[in-house]
């Protein structure tokens, strides 16, 4: 632990804040404040701490954060040991979030902080449109690519890609930043490229990727391998090495049956980095109401993995592919619905990108606190602000 004052801003009192140097508070202290001293009423640490406390307590946009700060000025003063004449206004937060240098430093800080503490086994690679920041030249959305630890709920890397088409070229950068040694990386068919697969292997990780028409030869070969065989009379079936696993899930009126068949027969035939198995995944869905199935669907996914049979049985591959969707429910959905990321509009600078990084950090802090429901956690912290503050002055466990 270290005893320190907040910084050099005019609002500082003679007292200080006790914090761990590995905490968010300690890391914020090390950010470079590029603003000129003249007219600077609040330290960068103070401003970002108020943003995070407000976000943990249920506020989303700069307007909401500014109003939250005004309504909780007494509590903020007591926690941060500050004595401001008045709390920051909406325009102050918008200016701070717009600086390019803060985007880069906060992005790095969030990644380093999230990579500390516990790590899970499966990391999902996926992109997301930042609808709060539209390009002025054509009105299209900015995109960001994330590597998300689905088991502990932390974003390990968050890279700006500009447009969705750039995800392929930026994916190696995100993978290297995420430090995926010993982890399994999943993605969607867009990320099924040899360069991405090789980067994962170079970083001592493994991959599980679906294969679609963007890899026509590989897709056709896997499809042919698992196609039903109808031998001619007098000829036996070709011997295969297929292994299969099946899992059924029920809940909320839906029945889901997933069947995965894996094979090693294409390992030497398909020129793909580190290929150890290919698979065919069938998903059957049924929706039931009052004992009657009123809707059903069926889909098939083909895929590849660098995980050998010694490392991953078909049941293991089933679990990894299902875990991939944790980035949608645990990160993207919560950022859009709970934190209102896409509804928060930024017209200047890099505000939407900085806010996306702070949203990633907020969700990781919520998971760190033991909550699985982000909305419930924010209601709790709104009523127990010291508990939110303690998350920011202690490191990840």
PyMOL commands that set and color helices and strands:
alter all, ss='L'
color gray80, all
select helices_A, chain A and resi 24-29+44-56+62-71+73-80+90-98+100-115+164-178+189-191+194-202+213-225+314-324+326-338+351-368+374-383+385-393
alter helices_A, ss='H'
color red, helices_A
select strands_A, chain A and resi 2-4+17-19+122-134+141-149+154-160+184-186+206-211+243-251+254-263+277-289+292-305
alter strands_A, ss='S'
color yellow, strands_A
deselect
rebuild
show_as cartoon
